[in-house]
Amino acid sequence: MKDKTTICNLCGAVHFNVVEDSEKPFYVLKCIRCGLVFVDPVPEPSFLEAHYDADYYADWMGPQQEKRLRMWRKRLDTIEKRSPKGRLLDVGCATGTFLQLAQKNGWEVEGTELSPYAVSFAKNLLNANIFCGHLMDAGYEEASFDVVTFWHVLEHLSDPMRYLQEAHRILKPSGLLVIAAPNVNDYIMKISYRIVKRRPLKLFFRTDREIHLFHFSADTLRLYLNKTGFRCTGIFPDNGITEPSKRVVHAVGVALYHVTGLRFFNALEVHAIRV
């Protein structure tokens, strides 16, 4: 059990099991009612923001650049199969590569990003509005976007519910929401890690390059969508993995999914429509 002043972001419950407690005062908790897994307490914003400087993005614009460009092209192609070109907002747009590709392909693009470094880079890359700060503070008009994307962003946020509520507000009716996030049920990866490293794969290290505050499953993401006014149209494997060893392990999970329907792969891609 954990202090009852902690409230589940998804269902409002106050009873949890402790999943990890080795990084005190931070705990990883699992809601007994809905199954949401999250870090408590939320680290201070300054602690989180310090990770996203020039060094964080260096590999993206260096050794990983070509692989990441291929990844973004595939993601844009997926969107264009599901939505006519229009106005697209990328929440947590980082250095703007995805938005640059979309803009070149005829989309009207905007982005939000918390990292001042990434915002400065994206503004120099794009002829587009990039807002530095939280989505809720950007002041977008209601029903003004055709597509809103969260590419591996939702797990880093301190209040996913509020972000999704705002995404619903600014999407047009029947507008497309796309979320990609790590899968907390990536059992193939967890087993592989234990075999290779001879220790369990932890969900939270305060020194992680990327701090994940929330750990979603297909079920908890679907619940979030239901609660924020979306209709989920599909949950698929997210194949945007660039690291070779992780791609191999993920591919095993994807193959198992196609045979059994079990979502034990590394990451989820979720599509939903605003209703």
Summary of the structure (lengths in Angstrom):
residues: 275
radius of gyration: 18.2
end to end distance: 36.9
largest distance: 51.7
contacts: 872
relative contact order: 0.14
helix: 36%
strand: 26%
